[in-house]
Amino acid sequence: MIEASTPRLPDEPTPAQLDAWIELAGILSDPTFLENLRADAADTWGGGFDVAAYKRASDEAARAARDARARGVAPSSAEAARIVEGFVSGFAAASGKPADGAFRASLRDRFTRHAPRASRYWELVAIMNGEPASSGRAPEWDWLTEAVKHHLRAP
């Protein structure tokens, strides 16, 4: 996935693409970042993954998190727990796995080790590909990350 998503520097790059290229080189020089990205990719894309179902679950969770944030709902709230449950169920279904304790622990671990640089990596890839630099969902995903870490705590 990393190799397939790595952009090529155009023959005549824009200044933004040059800056993105340099920043990408710095991010990709960190072996821990690459290990985490590979582990997440293997967890997600390994066998029978339903991309459309994941996109639906992801979009729904982002909308719910955006709405909750706008209303000042805390990631530790009961409402946040329901949003997390919806995301867990949708992601498990997309993965073809039961939303059991092992799946929940795996998801918690993924969100716990998520580095903000992963979001930046995808923004830089978008810049290199001449696409908009951000989906605009980062604040929702920051909120959802906190909610997942709170509600899927280790026993």
N, CA, C and O atoms as a GROMACS GRO file, in nm:
protein
  620
    1MET      N    1   0.082  -0.118   0.000
    1MET     CA    2   0.000   0.000   0.000
    1MET      C    3   0.087   0.125   0.000
    1MET      O    4   0.058   0.220  -0.073
    2ILE      N    5   0.193   0.125   0.082
    2ILE     CA    6   0.281   0.241   0.087
    2ILE      C    7   0.346   0.264  -0.048
    2ILE      O    8   0.347   0.376  -0.100
    3GLU      N    9   0.400   0.156  -0.106
    3GLU     CA   10   0.467   0.170  -0.234
    3GLU      C   11   0.369   0.215  -0.342
    3GLU      O   12   0.404   0.298  -0.426
    4ALA      N   13   0.248   0.162  -0.340
    4ALA     CA   14   0.148   0.197  -0.441
    4ALA      C   15   0.101   0.341  -0.426
    4ALA      O   16   0.064   0.404  -0.524
    5SER      N   17   0.103   0.392  -0.304
    5SER     CA   18   0.053   0.528  -0.282
    5SER      C   19   0.161   0.634  -0.290
    5SER      O   20   0.131   0.753  -0.292
    6THR      N   21   0.286   0.592  -0.294
    6THR     CA   22   0.394   0.689  -0.299
    6THR      C   23   0.393   0.761  -0.433
    6THR      O   24   0.404   0.698  -0.538
    7PRO      N   25   0.380   0.893  -0.428
    7PRO     CA   26   0.371   0.969  -0.553
    7PRO      C   27   0.508   0.985  -0.620
    7PRO      O   28   0.612   0.966  -0.557
    8ARG      N   29   0.504   1.019  -0.744
    8ARG     CA   30   0.626   1.049  -0.820
    8ARG      C   31   0.635   1.201  -0.834
    8ARG      O   32   0.534   1.268  -0.855
    9LEU      N   33   0.754   1.252  -0.821
    9LEU     CA   34   0.774   1.396  -0.839
    9LEU      C   35   0.758   1.428  -0.986
    9LEU      O   36   0.830   1.372  -1.070
   10PRO      N   37   0.664   1.518  -1.021
   10PRO     CA   38   0.645   1.553  -1.163
   10PRO      C   39   0.771   1.614  -1.224
   10PRO      O   40   0.858   1.663  -1.151
   11ASP      N   41   0.780   1.612  -1.355
   11ASP     CA   42   0.894   1.673  -1.423
   11ASP      C   43   0.906   1.821  -1.391
   11ASP      O   44   1.016   1.874  -1.377
   12GLU      N   45   0.791   1.887  -1.379
   12GLU     CA   46   0.789   2.030  -1.343
   12GLU      C   47   0.700   2.050  -1.222
   12GLU      O   48   0.586   2.095  -1.234
   13PRO      N   49   0.753   2.016  -1.103
   13PRO     CA   50   0.671   2.026  -0.983
   13PRO      C   51   0.644   2.170  -0.942
   13PRO      O   52   0.722   2.261  -0.969
   14THR      N   53   0.531   2.187  -0.876
   14THR     CA   54   0.499   2.318  -0.819
   14THR      C   55   0.581   2.335  -0.692
   14THR      O   56   0.635   2.237  -0.640
   15PRO      N   57   0.592   2.457  -0.641
   15PRO     CA   58   0.662   2.475  -0.513
   15PRO      C   59   0.599   2.391  -0.400
   15PRO      O   60   0.670   2.338  -0.316
   16ALA      N   61   0.466   2.380  -0.400
   16ALA     CA   62   0.398   2.301  -0.296
   16ALA      C   63   0.435   2.153  -0.309
   16ALA      O   64   0.453   2.085  -0.208
   17GLN      N   65   0.447   2.104  -0.432
   17GLN     CA   66   0.486   1.964  -0.452
   17GLN      C   67   0.630   1.941  -0.409
   17GLN      O   68   0.662   1.836  -0.353
   18LEU      N   69   0.717   2.036  -0.435
   18LEU     CA   70   0.856   2.023  -0.389
   18LEU      C   71   0.863   2.019  -0.237
   18LEU      O   72   0.934   1.936  -0.179
   19ASP      N   73   0.790   2.109  -0.172
   19ASP     CA   74   0.788   2.110  -0.026
   19ASP      C   75   0.731   1.979   0.028
   19ASP      O   76   0.784   1.922   0.125
   20ALA      N   77   0.624   1.931  -0.034
   20ALA     CA   78   0.563   1.805   0.009
   20ALA      C   79   0.661   1.690  -0.008
   20ALA      O   80   0.671   1.603   0.079
   21TRP      N   81   0.733   1.688  -0.118
   21TRP     CA   82   0.831   1.583  -0.146
   21TRP      C   83   0.937   1.579  -0.037
   21TRP      O   84   0.973   1.472   0.012
   22ILE      N   85   0.987   1.694   0.002
   22ILE     CA   86   1.092   1.703   0.105
   22ILE      C   87   1.036   1.657   0.240
   22ILE      O   88   1.102   1.582   0.312
   23GLU      N   89   0.915   1.702   0.273
   23GLU     CA   90   0.856   1.661   0.401
   23GLU      C   91   0.826   1.512   0.403
   23GLU      O   92   0.845   1.446   0.505
   24LEU      N   93   0.778   1.458   0.290
   24LEU     CA   94   0.754   1.313   0.281
   24LEU      C   95   0.882   1.235   0.307
   24LEU      O   96   0.881   1.133   0.377
   25ALA      N   97   0.992   1.282   0.249
   25ALA     CA   98   1.120   1.213   0.268
   25ALA      C   99   1.155   1.206   0.416
   25ALA      O  100   1.206   1.104   0.463
   26GLY      N  101   1.129   1.314   0.489
   26GLY     CA  102   1.157   1.314   0.632
   26GLY      C  103   1.069   1.216   0.708
   26GLY      O  104   1.118   1.143   0.794
   27ILE      N  105   0.940   1.215   0.677
   27ILE     CA  106   0.848   1.124   0.745
   27ILE      C  107   0.885   0.979   0.716
   27ILE      O  108   0.886   0.895   0.806
   28LEU      N  109   0.915   0.950   0.590
   28LEU     CA  110   0.944   0.812   0.550
   28LEU      C  111   1.081   0.763   0.597
   28LEU      O  112   1.111   0.644   0.586
   29SER      N  113   1.162   0.853   0.649
   29SER     CA  114   1.293   0.810   0.700
   29SER      C  115   1.282   0.752   0.840
   29SER      O  116   1.380   0.698   0.893
   30ASP      N  117   1.164   0.762   0.902
   30ASP     CA  118   1.144   0.709   1.037
   30ASP      C  119   1.093   0.565   1.028
   30ASP      O  120   0.980   0.542   0.985
   31PRO      N  121   1.176   0.467   1.067
   31PRO     CA  122   1.134   0.327   1.054
   31PRO      C  123   1.012   0.292   1.139
   31PRO      O  124   0.934   0.204   1.101
   32THR      N  125   0.994   0.356   1.253
   32THR     CA  126   0.877   0.329   1.337
   32THR      C  127   0.749   0.370   1.266
   32THR      O  128   0.648   0.300   1.272
   33PHE      N  129   0.753   0.484   1.198
   33PHE     CA  130   0.636   0.530   1.122
   33PHE      C  131   0.600   0.427   1.015
   33PHE      O  132   0.484   0.391   1.000
   34LEU      N  133   0.699   0.381   0.943
   34LEU     CA  134   0.674   0.282   0.838
   34LEU      C  135   0.621   0.151   0.895
   34LEU      O  136   0.530   0.091   0.837
   35GLU      N  137   0.676   0.106   1.006
   35GLU     CA  138   0.627  -0.018   1.068
   35GLU      C  139   0.480  -0.006   1.107
   35GLU      O  140   0.402  -0.097   1.084
   36ASN      N  141   0.443   0.108   1.167
   36ASN     CA  142   0.303   0.129   1.207
   36ASN      C  143   0.212   0.137   1.086
   36ASN      O  144   0.102   0.082   1.088
   37LEU      N  145   0.255   0.205   0.980
   37LEU     CA  146   0.175   0.216   0.859
   37LEU      C  147   0.155   0.079   0.796
   37LEU      O  148   0.046   0.045   0.751
   38ARG      N  149   0.261   0.000   0.792
   38ARG     CA  150   0.251  -0.135   0.736
   38ARG      C  151   0.159  -0.223   0.821
   38ARG      O  152   0.079  -0.300   0.767
   39ALA      N  153   0.170  -0.213   0.953
   39ALA     CA  154   0.085  -0.294   1.041
   39ALA      C  155  -0.062  -0.256   1.022
   39ALA      O  156  -0.148  -0.344   1.016
   40ASP      N  157  -0.091  -0.126   1.013
   40ASP     CA  158  -0.229  -0.083   0.990
   40ASP      C  159  -0.280  -0.133   0.855
   40ASP      O  160  -0.394  -0.177   0.845
   41ALA      N  161  -0.197  -0.126   0.754
   41ALA     CA  162  -0.238  -0.172   0.621
   41ALA      C  163  -0.265  -0.322   0.623
   41ALA      O  164  -0.363  -0.368   0.564
   42ALA      N  165  -0.180  -0.398   0.689
   42ALA     CA  166  -0.200  -0.543   0.695
   42ALA      C  167  -0.328  -0.577   0.770
   42ALA      O  168  -0.402  -0.668   0.731
   43ASP      N  169  -0.354  -0.504   0.880
   43ASP     CA  170  -0.477  -0.527   0.957
   43ASP      C  171  -0.600  -0.496   0.873
   43ASP      O  172  -0.700  -0.567   0.879
   44THR      N  173  -0.592  -0.389   0.797
   44THR     CA  174  -0.708  -0.343   0.721
   44THR      C  175  -0.729  -0.422   0.594
   44THR      O  176  -0.840  -0.470   0.568
   45TRP      N  177  -0.626  -0.436   0.514
   45TRP     CA  178  -0.643  -0.487   0.378
   45TRP      C  179  -0.624  -0.638   0.366
   45TRP      O  180  -0.637  -0.694   0.258
   46GLY      N  181  -0.595  -0.703   0.477
   46GLY     CA  182  -0.572  -0.848   0.471
   46GLY      C  183  -0.700  -0.927   0.449
   46GLY      O  184  -0.781  -0.938   0.541
   47GLY      N  185  -0.721  -0.980   0.333
   47GLY     CA  186  -0.827  -1.074   0.299
   47GLY      C  187  -0.970  -1.032   0.323
   47GLY      O  188  -1.009  -1.008   0.437
   48GLY      N  189  -1.048  -1.022   0.220
   48GLY     CA  190  -1.191  -1.004   0.229
   48GLY      C  191  -1.239  -0.870   0.279
   48GLY      O  192  -1.352  -0.860   0.327
   49PHE      N  193  -1.160  -0.769   0.271
   49PHE     CA  194  -1.198  -0.637   0.320
   49PHE      C  195  -1.295  -0.571   0.223
   49PHE      O  196  -1.268  -0.564   0.103
   50ASP      N  197  -1.408  -0.521   0.274
   50ASP     CA  198  -1.511  -0.455   0.194
   50ASP      C  199  -1.490  -0.304   0.202
   50ASP      O  200  -1.529  -0.240   0.300
   51VAL      N  201  -1.427  -0.248   0.100
   51VAL     CA  202  -1.392  -0.106   0.100
   51VAL      C  203  -1.516  -0.018   0.109
   51VAL      O  204  -1.516   0.080   0.183
   52ALA      N  205  -1.621  -0.052   0.036
   52ALA     CA  206  -1.743   0.029   0.037
   52ALA      C  207  -1.806   0.030   0.176
   52ALA      O  208  -1.851   0.134   0.223
   53ALA      N  209  -1.810  -0.085   0.242
   53ALA     CA  210  -1.866  -0.093   0.378
   53ALA      C  211  -1.781  -0.012   0.476
   53ALA      O  212  -1.835   0.055   0.564
   54TYR      N  213  -1.649  -0.019   0.461
   54TYR     CA  214  -1.563   0.060   0.548
   54TYR      C  215  -1.586   0.209   0.525
   54TYR      O  216  -1.593   0.286   0.620
   55LYS      N  217  -1.598   0.249   0.400
   55LYS     CA  218  -1.620   0.391   0.370
   55LYS      C  219  -1.751   0.438   0.432
   55LYS      O  220  -1.757   0.548   0.488
   56ARG      N  221  -1.855   0.357   0.424
   56ARG     CA  222  -1.983   0.394   0.487
   56ARG      C  223  -1.966   0.409   0.638
   56ARG      O  224  -2.011   0.508   0.696
   57ALA      N  225  -1.903   0.312   0.702
   57ALA     CA  226  -1.883   0.317   0.847
   57ALA      C  227  -1.796   0.436   0.886
   57ALA      O  228  -1.823   0.505   0.985
   58SER      N  229  -1.693   0.460   0.808
   58SER     CA  230  -1.602   0.570   0.834
   58SER      C  231  -1.671   0.704   0.816
   58SER      O  232  -1.657   0.793   0.900
   59ASP      N  233  -1.745   0.719   0.708
   59ASP     CA  234  -1.817   0.845   0.683
   59ASP      C  235  -1.922   0.870   0.790
   59ASP      O  236  -1.938   0.983   0.836
   60GLU      N  237  -1.993   0.766   0.829
   60GLU     CA  238  -2.095   0.780   0.933
   60GLU      C  239  -2.032   0.821   1.066
   60GLU      O  240  -2.083   0.909   1.136
   61ALA      N  241  -1.921   0.757   1.102
   61ALA     CA  242  -1.852   0.791   1.226
   61ALA      C  243  -1.800   0.935   1.222
   61ALA      O  244  -1.810   1.006   1.321
   62ALA      N  245  -1.746   0.977   1.108
   62ALA     CA  246  -1.696   1.114   1.095
   62ALA      C  247  -1.810   1.215   1.109
   62ALA      O  248  -1.795   1.317   1.176
   63ARG      N  249  -1.924   1.187   1.044
   63ARG     CA  250  -2.039   1.278   1.056
   63ARG      C  251  -2.086   1.287   1.201
   63ARG      O  252  -2.111   1.396   1.252
   64ALA      N  253  -2.098   1.172   1.266
   64ALA     CA  254  -2.145   1.170   1.404
   64ALA      C  255  -2.046   1.243   1.496
   64ALA      O  256  -2.087   1.318   1.584
   65ALA      N  257  -1.916   1.221   1.474
   65ALA     CA  258  -1.814   1.288   1.555
   65ALA      C  259  -1.815   1.439   1.530
   65ALA      O  260  -1.802   1.517   1.624
   66ARG      N  261  -1.831   1.478   1.406
   66ARG     CA  262  -1.836   1.621   1.372
   66ARG      C  263  -1.955   1.687   1.444
   66ARG      O  264  -1.941   1.795   1.502
   67ASP      N  265  -2.071   1.621   1.439
   67ASP     CA  266  -2.190   1.674   1.505
   67ASP      C  267  -2.170   1.679   1.657
   67ASP      O  268  -2.203   1.779   1.721
   68ALA      N  269  -2.116   1.573   1.714
   68ALA     CA  270  -2.093   1.569   1.858
   68ALA      C  271  -1.996   1.679   1.902
   68ALA      O  272  -2.019   1.746   2.002
   69ARG      N  273  -1.888   1.696   1.827
   69ARG     CA  274  -1.791   1.802   1.858
   69ARG      C  275  -1.857   1.939   1.855
   69ARG      O  276  -1.835   2.021   1.943
   70ALA      N  277  -1.939   1.962   1.752
   70ALA     CA  278  -2.005   2.092   1.736
   70ALA      C  279  -2.098   2.123   1.854
   70ALA      O  280  -2.118   2.239   1.888
   71ARG      N  281  -2.152   2.019   1.914
   71ARG     CA  282  -2.241   2.036   2.029
   71ARG      C  283  -2.167   2.029   2.161
   71ARG      O  284  -2.228   2.035   2.268
   72GLY      N  285  -2.034   2.016   2.156
   72GLY     CA  286  -1.954   2.014   2.278
   72GLY      C  287  -1.959   1.882   2.354
   72GLY      O  288  -1.931   1.879   2.474
   73VAL      N  289  -1.995   1.773   2.286
   73VAL     CA  290  -2.002   1.643   2.350
   73VAL      C  291  -1.859   1.592   2.373
   73VAL      O  292  -1.776   1.595   2.282
   74ALA      N  293  -1.832   1.545   2.492
   74ALA     CA  294  -1.699   1.494   2.526
   74ALA      C  295  -1.678   1.354   2.469
   74ALA      O  296  -1.773   1.275   2.464
   75PRO      N  297  -1.556   1.322   2.427
   75PRO     CA  298  -1.526   1.186   2.379
   75PRO      C  299  -1.548   1.079   2.485
   75PRO      O  300  -1.559   0.961   2.451
   76SER      N  301  -1.555   1.117   2.612
   76SER     CA  302  -1.576   1.021   2.720
   76SER      C  303  -1.724   1.000   2.753
   76SER      O  304  -1.756   0.923   2.843
   77SER      N  305  -1.812   1.065   2.681
   77SER     CA  306  -1.955   1.060   2.711
   77SER      C  307  -2.022   0.931   2.664
   77SER      O  308  -1.964   0.853   2.588
   78ALA      N  309  -2.145   0.911   2.711
   78ALA     CA  310  -2.225   0.796   2.668
   78ALA      C  311  -2.259   0.808   2.520
   78ALA      O  312  -2.265   0.707   2.450
   79GLU      N  313  -2.281   0.929   2.472
   79GLU     CA  314  -2.308   0.948   2.329
   79GLU      C  315  -2.187   0.906   2.245
   79GLU      O  316  -2.202   0.843   2.141
   80ALA      N  317  -2.069   0.943   2.293
   80ALA     CA  318  -1.947   0.903   2.222
   80ALA      C  319  -1.933   0.751   2.222
   80ALA      O  320  -1.888   0.693   2.123
   81ALA      N  321  -1.972   0.687   2.330
   81ALA     CA  322  -1.965   0.540   2.336
   81ALA      C  323  -2.053   0.479   2.228
   81ALA      O  324  -2.014   0.381   2.165
   82ARG      N  325  -2.171   0.537   2.203
   82ARG     CA  326  -2.260   0.486   2.097
   82ARG      C  327  -2.198   0.508   1.959
   82ARG      O  328  -2.210   0.423   1.871
   83ILE      N  329  -2.132   0.621   1.940
   83ILE     CA  330  -2.065   0.648   1.812
   83ILE      C  331  -1.953   0.546   1.790
   83ILE      O  332  -1.938   0.491   1.681
   84VAL      N  333  -1.874   0.522   1.894
   84VAL     CA  334  -1.766   0.423   1.887
   84VAL      C  335  -1.824   0.285   1.854
   84VAL      O  336  -1.770   0.214   1.769
   85GLU      N  337  -1.932   0.246   1.921
   85GLU     CA  338  -1.994   0.116   1.895
   85GLU      C  339  -2.038   0.102   1.750
   85GLU      O  340  -2.019  -0.003   1.688
   86GLY      N  341  -2.096   0.209   1.696
   86GLY     CA  342  -2.136   0.206   1.555
   86GLY      C  343  -2.016   0.188   1.463
   86GLY      O  344  -2.022   0.112   1.366
   87PHE      N  345  -1.909   0.258   1.494
   87PHE     CA  346  -1.788   0.247   1.412
   87PHE      C  347  -1.727   0.107   1.425
   87PHE      O  348  -1.688   0.046   1.325
   88VAL      N  349  -1.719   0.056   1.546
   88VAL     CA  350  -1.664  -0.078   1.568
   88VAL      C  351  -1.744  -0.181   1.488
   88VAL      O  352  -1.687  -0.265   1.420
   89SER      N  353  -1.877  -0.174   1.498
   89SER     CA  354  -1.962  -0.269   1.427
   89SER      C  355  -1.943  -0.260   1.276
   89SER      O  356  -1.928  -0.362   1.209
   90GLY      N  357  -1.942  -0.137   1.224
   90GLY     CA  358  -1.924  -0.118   1.080
   90GLY      C  359  -1.788  -0.161   1.031
   90GLY      O  360  -1.776  -0.222   0.924
   91PHE      N  361  -1.684  -0.130   1.107
   91PHE     CA  362  -1.548  -0.166   1.068
   91PHE      C  363  -1.530  -0.318   1.076
   91PHE      O  364  -1.467  -0.377   0.988
   92ALA      N  365  -1.586  -0.379   1.179
   92ALA     CA  366  -1.576  -0.525   1.192
   92ALA      C  367  -1.646  -0.592   1.074
   92ALA      O  368  -1.593  -0.686   1.015
   93ALA      N  369  -1.766  -0.544   1.040
   93ALA     CA  370  -1.839  -0.602   0.926
   93ALA      C  371  -1.759  -0.585   0.797
   93ALA      O  372  -1.751  -0.678   0.716
   94ALA      N  373  -1.700  -0.467   0.777
   94ALA     CA  374  -1.619  -0.442   0.657
   94ALA      C  375  -1.497  -0.535   0.652
   94ALA      O  376  -1.452  -0.574   0.545
   95SER      N  377  -1.446  -0.568   0.770
   95SER     CA  378  -1.328  -0.655   0.780
   95SER      C  379  -1.363  -0.802   0.773
   95SER      O  380  -1.275  -0.887   0.761
   96GLY      N  381  -1.493  -0.834   0.780
   96GLY     CA  382  -1.535  -0.974   0.781
   96GLY      C  383  -1.500  -1.043   0.911
   96GLY      O  384  -1.479  -1.165   0.913
   97LYS      N  385  -1.495  -0.966   1.021
   97LYS     CA  386  -1.458  -1.021   1.150
   97LYS      C  387  -1.566  -0.990   1.251
   97LYS      O  388  -1.641  -0.894   1.234
   98PRO      N  389  -1.576  -1.070   1.356
   98PRO     CA  390  -1.672  -1.038   1.462
   98PRO      C  391  -1.620  -0.919   1.544
   98PRO      O  392  -1.500  -0.901   1.560
   99ALA      N  393  -1.712  -0.839   1.596
   99ALA     CA  394  -1.675  -0.724   1.679
   99ALA      C  395  -1.653  -0.772   1.823
   99ALA      O  396  -1.713  -0.719   1.916
  100ASP      N  397  -1.567  -0.871   1.838
  100ASP     CA  398  -1.542  -0.932   1.969
  100ASP      C  399  -1.429  -0.860   2.042
  100ASP      O  400  -1.378  -0.757   1.996
  101GLY      N  401  -1.391  -0.915   2.155
  101GLY     CA  402  -1.286  -0.854   2.236
  101GLY      C  403  -1.154  -0.840   2.164
  101GLY      O  404  -1.085  -0.739   2.178
  102ALA      N  405  -1.118  -0.941   2.086
  102ALA     CA  406  -0.991  -0.935   2.012
  102ALA      C  407  -0.995  -0.824   1.908
  102ALA      O  408  -0.898  -0.751   1.891
  103PHE      N  409  -1.108  -0.812   1.838
  103PHE     CA  410  -1.120  -0.706   1.737
  103PHE      C  411  -1.113  -0.569   1.804
  103PHE      O  412  -1.044  -0.479   1.755
  104ARG      N  413  -1.185  -0.554   1.914
  104ARG     CA  414  -1.186  -0.427   1.987
  104ARG      C  415  -1.046  -0.391   2.038
  104ARG      O  416  -1.004  -0.276   2.030
  105ALA      N  417  -0.974  -0.489   2.089
  105ALA     CA  418  -0.838  -0.464   2.138
  105ALA      C  419  -0.748  -0.422   2.023
  105ALA      O  420  -0.665  -0.332   2.038
  106SER      N  421  -0.764  -0.488   1.909
  106SER     CA  422  -0.684  -0.453   1.792
  106SER      C  423  -0.713  -0.310   1.745
  106SER      O  424  -0.622  -0.235   1.711
  107LEU      N  425  -0.841  -0.275   1.745
  107LEU     CA  426  -0.880  -0.139   1.704
  107LEU      C  427  -0.828  -0.035   1.803
  107LEU      O  428  -0.778   0.070   1.764
  108ARG      N  429  -0.840  -0.065   1.932
  108ARG     CA  430  -0.788   0.026   2.035
  108ARG      C  431  -0.638   0.045   2.016
  108ARG      O  432  -0.587   0.157   2.022
  109ASP      N  433  -0.566  -0.066   1.993
  109ASP     CA  434  -0.422  -0.056   1.974
  109ASP      C  435  -0.388   0.028   1.852
  109ASP      O  436  -0.294   0.107   1.854
  110ARG      N  437  -0.464   0.010   1.746
  110ARG     CA  438  -0.440   0.086   1.624
  110ARG      C  439  -0.460   0.236   1.650
  110ARG      O  440  -0.378   0.318   1.608
  111PHE      N  441  -0.567   0.271   1.718
  111PHE     CA  442  -0.593   0.412   1.747
  111PHE      C  443  -0.493   0.467   1.848
  111PHE      O  444  -0.459   0.585   1.841
  112THR      N  445  -0.446   0.385   1.940
  112THR     CA  446  -0.349   0.429   2.039
  112THR      C  447  -0.214   0.460   1.974
  112THR      O  448  -0.147   0.557   2.010
  113ARG      N  449  -0.175   0.376   1.879
  113ARG     CA  450  -0.043   0.398   1.818
  113ARG      C  451  -0.049   0.492   1.698
  113ARG      O  452   0.054   0.524   1.639
  114HIS      N  453  -0.170   0.537   1.661
  114HIS     CA  454  -0.184   0.627   1.548
  114HIS      C  455  -0.103   0.754   1.572
  114HIS      O  456  -0.119   0.821   1.674
  115ALA      N  457  -0.020   0.784   1.479
  115ALA     CA  458   0.062   0.904   1.489
  115ALA      C  459   0.000   1.015   1.404
  115ALA      O  460  -0.046   0.989   1.293
  116PRO      N  461  -0.002   1.137   1.456
  116PRO     CA  462  -0.055   1.248   1.374
  116PRO      C  463   0.017   1.258   1.239
  116PRO      O  464  -0.037   1.312   1.142
  117ARG      N  465   0.140   1.206   1.235
  117ARG     CA  466   0.212   1.212   1.108
  117ARG      C  467   0.147   1.127   1.000
  117ARG      O  468   0.169   1.152   0.882
  118ALA      N  469   0.067   1.028   1.038
  118ALA     CA  470  -0.002   0.947   0.937
  118ALA      C  471  -0.100   1.033   0.858
  118ALA      O  472  -0.109   1.021   0.736
  119SER      N  473  -0.172   1.120   0.927
  119SER     CA  474  -0.263   1.212   0.857
  119SER      C  475  -0.185   1.306   0.768
  119SER      O  476  -0.223   1.332   0.654
  120ARG      N  477  -0.075   1.354   0.820
  120ARG     CA  478   0.008   1.445   0.740
  120ARG      C  479   0.065   1.373   0.618
  120ARG      O  480   0.073   1.431   0.510
  121TYR      N  481   0.104   1.247   0.634
  121TYR     CA  482   0.154   1.168   0.522
  121TYR      C  483   0.053   1.169   0.409
  121TYR      O  484   0.088   1.195   0.294
  122TRP      N  485  -0.076   1.139   0.441
  122TRP     CA  486  -0.178   1.132   0.337
  122TRP      C  487  -0.207   1.270   0.277
  122TRP      O  488  -0.240   1.280   0.158
  123GLU      N  489  -0.196   1.376   0.357
  123GLU     CA  490  -0.210   1.511   0.302
  123GLU      C  491  -0.100   1.539   0.200
  123GLU      O  492  -0.126   1.594   0.093
  124LEU      N  493   0.023   1.501   0.234
  124LEU     CA  494   0.136   1.524   0.144
  124LEU      C  495   0.123   1.440   0.017
  124LEU      O  496   0.156   1.488  -0.092
  125VAL      N  497   0.076   1.318   0.029
  125VAL     CA  498   0.053   1.235  -0.089
  125VAL      C  499  -0.049   1.304  -0.180
  125VAL      O  500  -0.032   1.307  -0.302
  126ALA      N  501  -0.155   1.359  -0.120
  126ALA     CA  502  -0.256   1.430  -0.200
  126ALA      C  503  -0.194   1.549  -0.272
  126ALA      O  504  -0.222   1.570  -0.390
  127ILE      N  505  -0.112   1.626  -0.203
  127ILE     CA  506  -0.046   1.740  -0.267
  127ILE      C  507   0.039   1.694  -0.384
  127ILE      O  508   0.036   1.753  -0.492
  128MET      N  509   0.115   1.588  -0.362
  128MET     CA  510   0.201   1.536  -0.469
  128MET      C  511   0.119   1.490  -0.590
  128MET      O  512   0.165   1.499  -0.704
  129ASN      N  513  -0.001   1.440  -0.563
  129ASN     CA  514  -0.088   1.393  -0.672
  129ASN      C  515  -0.174   1.503  -0.731
  129ASN      O  516  -0.258   1.477  -0.817
  130GLY      N  517  -0.153   1.628  -0.685
  130GLY     CA  518  -0.230   1.740  -0.737
  130GLY      C  519  -0.374   1.742  -0.689
  130GLY      O  520  -0.461   1.799  -0.755
  131GLU      N  521  -0.401   1.679  -0.574
  131GLU     CA  522  -0.535   1.673  -0.517
  131GLU      C  523  -0.544   1.767  -0.397
  131GLU      O  524  -0.441   1.814  -0.348
  132PRO      N  525  -0.666   1.795  -0.348
  132PRO     CA  526  -0.677   1.877  -0.227
  132PRO      C  527  -0.600   1.813  -0.113
  132PRO      O  528  -0.601   1.690  -0.098
  133ALA      N  529  -0.535   1.894  -0.032
  133ALA     CA  530  -0.444   1.844   0.070
  133ALA      C  531  -0.512   1.780   0.189
  133ALA      O  532  -0.447   1.708   0.265
  134SER      N  533  -0.641   1.804   0.209
  134SER     CA  534  -0.705   1.749   0.328
  134SER      C  535  -0.851   1.720   0.300
  134SER      O  536  -0.917   1.790   0.224
  135SER      N  537  -0.899   1.616   0.363
  135SER     CA  538  -1.040   1.583   0.350
  135SER      C  539  -1.124   1.668   0.443
  135SER      O  540  -1.247   1.666   0.435
  136GLY      N  541  -1.060   1.743   0.531
  136GLY     CA  542  -1.132   1.827   0.625
  136GLY      C  543  -1.189   1.748   0.743
  136GLY      O  544  -1.268   1.804   0.820
  137ARG      N  545  -1.153   1.622   0.759
  137ARG     CA  546  -1.209   1.540   0.864
  137ARG      C  547  -1.118   1.526   0.985
  137ARG      O  548  -1.156   1.460   1.082
  138ALA      N  549  -1.000   1.585   0.983
  138ALA     CA  550  -0.904   1.562   1.091
  138ALA      C  551  -0.960   1.593   1.230
  138ALA      O  552  -0.938   1.512   1.321
  139PRO      N  553  -1.029   1.705   1.254
  139PRO     CA  554  -1.081   1.728   1.389
  139PRO      C  555  -1.179   1.620   1.434
  139PRO      O  556  -1.180   1.581   1.551
  140GLU      N  557  -1.262   1.572   1.343
  140GLU     CA  558  -1.355   1.465   1.378
  140GLU      C  559  -1.279   1.339   1.416
  140GLU      O  560  -1.316   1.269   1.510
  141TRP      N  561  -1.174   1.310   1.340
  141TRP     CA  562  -1.098   1.188   1.367
  141TRP      C  563  -1.014   1.201   1.493
  141TRP      O  564  -0.989   1.101   1.560
  142ASP      N  565  -0.972   1.322   1.526
  142ASP     CA  566  -0.904   1.342   1.655
  142ASP      C  567  -1.001   1.312   1.769
  142ASP      O  568  -0.965   1.246   1.866
  143TRP      N  569  -1.126   1.362   1.756
  143TRP     CA  570  -1.229   1.337   1.857
  143TRP      C  571  -1.260   1.188   1.865
  143TRP      O  572  -1.268   1.130   1.974
  144LEU      N  573  -1.277   1.126   1.748
  144LEU     CA  574  -1.309   0.983   1.745
  144LEU      C  575  -1.195   0.900   1.803
  144LEU      O  576  -1.219   0.801   1.872
  145THR      N  577  -1.072   0.939   1.777
  145THR     CA  578  -0.956   0.870   1.834
  145THR      C  579  -0.961   0.873   1.986
  145THR      O  580  -0.940   0.772   2.052
  146GLU      N  581  -0.989   0.990   2.041
  146GLU     CA  582  -1.000   1.001   2.187
  146GLU      C  583  -1.115   0.916   2.240
  146GLU      O  584  -1.102   0.852   2.344
  147ALA      N  585  -1.228   0.916   2.168
  147ALA     CA  586  -1.343   0.836   2.210
  147ALA      C  587  -1.310   0.687   2.206
  147ALA      O  588  -1.344   0.613   2.299
  148VAL      N  589  -1.245   0.642   2.100
  148VAL     CA  590  -1.208   0.500   2.089
  148VAL      C  591  -1.113   0.463   2.202
  148VAL      O  592  -1.132   0.360   2.267
  149LYS      N  593  -1.012   0.544   2.226
  149LYS     CA  594  -0.916   0.514   2.331
  149LYS      C  595  -0.984   0.510   2.468
  149LYS      O  596  -0.945   0.431   2.554
  150HIS      N  597  -1.084   0.595   2.489
  150HIS     CA  598  -1.154   0.596   2.617
  150HIS      C  599  -1.248   0.477   2.632
  150HIS      O  600  -1.248   0.410   2.736
  151HIS      N  601  -1.328   0.451   2.531
  151HIS     CA  602  -1.434   0.350   2.542
  151HIS      C  603  -1.388   0.207   2.514
  151HIS      O  604  -1.456   0.112   2.551
  152LEU      N  605  -1.275   0.192   2.449
  152LEU     CA  606  -1.224   0.057   2.424
  152LEU      C  607  -1.099   0.031   2.508
  152LEU      O  608  -1.006  -0.036   2.465
  153ARG      N  609  -1.100   0.085   2.629
  153ARG     CA  610  -0.986   0.068   2.721
  153ARG      C  611  -0.961  -0.079   2.751
  153ARG      O  612  -1.053  -0.162   2.750
  154ALA      N  613  -0.836  -0.108   2.776
  154ALA     CA  614  -0.799  -0.246   2.813
  154ALA      C  615  -0.864  -0.280   2.946
  154ALA      O  616  -0.875  -0.194   3.034
  155PRO      N  617  -0.906  -0.406   2.962
  155PRO     CA  618  -0.970  -0.447   3.089
  155PRO      C  619  -0.874  -0.442   3.205
  155PRO      O  620  -0.912  -0.474   3.318
   0.00000   0.00000   0.00000
